[in-house]
């Protein structure tokens, strides 16, 4: 059941990249090239990873892909926490909570790399 929840969460999160791309562009650190393209690529990666962990033959590869994706997008969480003035609708404490919360998400994805 947890794997289904995990997969569905990533599919939904990936879909949001296409529904509200501006929200994701806003959280991109300035050093990220082509932020709009990165938003769409990461959305596709989340959707494919979410579906992939639900399919036994692709589960391990998809989970490794999501581990890598979660590590790659972690700087956006730091960026948000370091620049709270850019996100006035989000309490500063919530921005900082996002930083360590990436670890349980990486661990959850890693759990499915083992088969």
ZAMARGU-4260 file (C-alpha; in steps of 0.2 Angstrom, whole numbers, plus 5000, padded with zeros to 4 digits):
<rodrens>
0) 5000/5000/5000 | 5014/5012/5004 | 5022/5009/4987 | 5005/5013/4979 | 5004/5029/4989
5) 5022/5034/4985 | 5019/5031/4966 | 5003/5041/4966 | 5011/5055/4975 | 5024/5057/4962
10) 5012/5055/4948 | 5002/5069/4955 | 5017/5080/4959 | 5023/5078/4942 | 5007/5083/4935
15) 5007/5099/4945 | 5023/5104/4935 | 5012/5106/4920 | 4997/5113/4929 | 5006/5126/4939
20) 5024/5127/4931 | 5026/5145/4936 | 5026/5140/4955 | 5040/5128/4951 | 5050/5140/4941
25) 5049/5152/4956 | 5058/5140/4967 | 5072/5137/4955 | 5089/5143/4961 | 5096/5156/4949
30) 5111/5145/4944 | 5099/5132/4936 | 5099/5134/4917 | 5083/5134/4907 | 5071/5134/4922
35) 5055/5131/4912 | 5063/5117/4903 | 5069/5110/4920 | 5052/5111/4927 | 5044/5101/4913
40) 5058/5088/4913 | 5057/5086/4932 | 5038/5084/4930 | 5040/5071/4917 | 5053/5062/4928
45) 5041/5062/4943 | 5027/5055/4932 | 5038/5041/4925 | 5046/5037/4941 | 5029/5037/4950
50) 5022/5025/4937 | 5038/5015/4936 | 5038/5011/4955 | 5021/5003/4953 | 5027/4991/4939
55) 5038/4976/4945 | 5049/4976/4931 | 5054/4994/4932 | 5052/4997/4950 | 5071/4997/4955
60) 5077/5008/4941 | 5062/5020/4943 | 5066/5021/4962 | 5085/5024/4958 | 5079/5038/4946
65) 5068/5046/4960 | 5082/5045/4972 | 5093/5054/4960 | 5079/5067/4956 | 5076/5070/4974
70) 5094/5074/4977 | 5095/5085/4962 | 5080/5096/4967 | 5085/5097/4985 | 5094/5114/4982
75) 5078/5122/4978 | 5072/5118/4996 | 5088/5127/5002 | 5085/5141/4990 | 5068/5144/4997
80) 5074/5143/5015 | 5088/5155/5011 | 5077/5168/5002 | 5060/5168/5012 | 5057/5186/5005
85) 5053/5178/4988 | 5040/5167/4996 | 5029/5179/5007 | 5014/5167/5008 | 5024/5153/5016
90) 5030/5154/5034 | 5049/5154/5036 | 5048/5139/5048 | 5039/5129/5034 | 5053/5134/5022
95) 5066/5127/5033 | 5056/5111/5037 | 5056/5107/5019 | 5075/5105/5019 | 5076/5090/5031
100) 5060/5083/5025 | 5069/5078/5009 | 5079/5065/5018 | 5063/5054/5022 | 5058/5056/5004
105) 5075/5050/4998 | 5074/5035/5010 | 5056/5031/5005 | 5062/5030/4986 | 5078/5021/4991
110) 5067/5007/5000 | 5060/5002/4982 | 5078/5001/4975 | 5080/4984/4984 | 5066/4975/4974
</rodrens>
